[in-house]
Amino acid sequence: MGHFFTRIAWTIIIPLLLASNILILTWRPATAAVSEWLDEAGVGTVYVQMQQRQTEQGLELAAAEARNNEVSARIQATGSAIRQRTVQSASATVGSLPAGAVPYLGWAVVVGVTGYELMLACENLRDLNALYSDFGIEADTSDESMAFICDPDLRSFAEAYERIPDALAEEYAEFQAWAKATERALPAATVPAE
């Protein structure tokens, strides 16, 4: 009789176990079904642990993507604001060049445009510092630099203006001589062909 059970084991049970192992190793639904069944029975399986880990990583990835989108939008908004202020600053500088050459009035234009450029630079620095703060980056701009740019001592401009008028005429004459020399040195402007 013992021999009979051994023969049944060899002919039925062992091939059945081998087939189930092959199915579990090669067919994912079989692996999932057996792993869930063993997990319900209280036997931990690597498959169930991997599924739990994959779910956790999916949640972490979704949170990281949301944070990345937030960071990207904030950086893009700050960059756009800085770009716009840079264009405004450059436009003010270029636009003020002719008026800056006018005696006495030119000094006021230079001071006004410089004040405007300082205001734009201050806003750029504030935006960058806020961006750095939002993302936990330590800002490199010192309080002293911020005060110098954002709260300039405009009295120094007034004091300089009081000392300049006599020298301004000489400087203006030098500028005119330079402008004439430069004008002769430059090639004639050509109209682009359409």
Secondary structure, DSSP 8 states (H G I E B T S, - for coil): -HHHHHHHIIIIIHHHHHHHHHHHHH-HHHHHHHHHHHHHTT---HHHHHHHHHHHHHHHHHHHHHHHHHHHHHHHHHHHHHHHHHHHHHHHHHHHHHHHTSTTHHHHHHHHHHHHHHHHHHHHHHHHHHHHHHTT------HHHHHHHHS--THHHHHHHHHSHHHHHHHHHHHHHHHHHHHHHS--------
